[in-house]
Amino acid sequence: MKEPKTGVQLYTLRDYIQTAPDFDRTLARLQQMGVSDIQISGIGGDIPTDEIARIVKKYDMHVCVTHQGYGRLCNDLPAVIELHQKIGCDAVGLGCGPGESRDGLESAKAFVENLESIAKKLAAHGLGFHYHNHDFEFRAFPDTDITLWDLLMDANPDLIYFIPDIAWMHVAGKDPAAMLESIADRVKVVHFKDYVPKEDGSPRFVSLGQGVVNLKACFAVCRKKEIPFIVYEQDDSWEQDDPFVSTKTSLDYFDTLHAMD
């Protein structure tokens, strides 16, 4: 079995990548932690593409996937393609679907059809499209038993791939390991995220290994199915540690997963 590579989703450190100098300093700190694989997301929109590419190359980082906004995918796809070509990344991710993706079944169908159209254009340039889930994808539309996840699963598997977020799957009441097993052939990158439930049931995200998600089972599936990349992500909740401390804690936890038999 091929061991998955583990790295960091930069959305975790988004407050520290809003300018080119901050982006440079953040990659330097990650390199010192032994990180070589990253996902670019939440980066400052004013940083020129060439500067992003220069800094990525400076620290010899491999970008396994990005997150792009839906509006940018719809309205500025050539710039998205140029960015990925310059940073050497072949996977374009959508971080979150727009409001119309959850307004109702018909609007959701139109949304997925548009994703397929975008994915076709990306494929012509050697790029894959990857959808990142939250929990809302698993809620049935009114008066139906159909979910957005169902529509995405029924989409062309040669065009629509996934970035499974195992914590949000857990929040939705799913078994993340079982879901990974079922979609592994459509996955390049998995988001490893952990949380503890608040009193209202919503998630309070925590460093890896400190919450309720069965990360060991999910890692075993990634290893068994030879999913290439796992990235740590923590959306918020810095009550105890700053995000760099939480990142180091989570990277250390990755080491324990790699050491599993």
ABEGO torsion letter per residue (X at the ends): XBBBBBBBBAAAAAAAAABAAAAAAAAAAAAAAGBABBBBBGBBAABBAAAAAAAAAAAGBBBABBBBBAAAAAAAAAAAAAAAAAAGBABBBBABBBAAAAAEAAAAAAAAAAAAAAAAAAAAAGBBBBBBBBAAAABBBBGBABBAAAAAAABBAAABBBBBBAAAAAAAGBBAAAAAAAAAAABABBBBBBBBBBAAGBBBBBBBGABABBAAAAAAAAAAAGBABBBBBBABGAAABBAAAAAAAAAAAAAAAAABX
